[in-house]
Amino acid sequence: MRRTLVRPVHYAAKTKNMFIINLVYKVSLEEIDKHMKAHVIFLNKYYKAGNFLVSGRKIPRSGGIIIAIADNKKIIQTIIKEDPFYKYKLAKYSITEFNVSQKAKNIDQLIS
């Protein structure tokens, strides 16, 4: 009887890449707040599209973080250009790409 070798599939090969989008405000919070409604509309668009997973303000409030998913970094760079904070040069952005290799089994419960 011939045995077939089953090769393990790397977890990340089944998933899209993940990104940490780090925003650092370049203007006063008063100026940021003037554009917050439009920024939230932008965020909601990409939550609905399935690109954004979690987001929030930094503590202290010097910017924000978005955890996103996409096929590649170029897609994330294109998405960011729609953000009013980007359009009006209110924040500086950096993107860190990573491959998911582990996750908490109860991740939904932990972040809710």
Secondary structure as the mmCIF struct_conf table of DSSP 4:
data_model
#
loop_
_struct_conf.conf_type_id
_struct_conf.id
_struct_conf.beg_label_comp_id
_struct_conf.beg_label_asym_id
_struct_conf.beg_label_seq_id
_struct_conf.end_label_comp_id
_struct_conf.end_label_asym_id
_struct_conf.end_label_seq_id
HELX_LH_PP_P HELX_LH_PP_P1 ARG A 2 HIS A 10
HELX_RH_3T_P HELX_RH_3T_P1 TYR A 11 LYS A 14
BEND BEND1 THR A 15 THR A 15
STRN STRN1 ASN A 17 TYR A 25
BEND BEND2 VAL A 27 VAL A 27
HELX_RH_AL_P HELX_RH_AL_P1 LEU A 29 LYS A 34
TURN_TY1_P TURN_TY1_P1 HIS A 35 HIS A 35
HELX_RH_AL_P HELX_RH_AL_P2 MET A 36 LYS A 48
TURN_TY1_P TURN_TY1_P2 ALA A 49 GLY A 50
STRN STRN2 PHE A 52 ARG A 57
BEND BEND3 ILE A 59 SER A 62
STRN STRN3 GLY A 63 ALA A 70
BEND BEND4 ASP A 71 ASN A 72
HELX_RH_AL_P HELX_RH_AL_P3 LYS A 73 ILE A 80
TURN_TY1_P TURN_TY1_P3 LYS A 81 GLU A 82
BEND BEND5 ASP A 83 ASP A 83
HELX_RH_AL_P HELX_RH_AL_P4 PRO A 84 LYS A 87
TURN_TY1_P TURN_TY1_P4 TYR A 88 LYS A 89
STRN STRN4 ALA A 91 PHE A 98
TURN_TY1_P TURN_TY1_P5 LYS A 105 ASN A 106
HELX_RH_AL_P HELX_RH_AL_P5 ILE A 107 ILE A 111
#
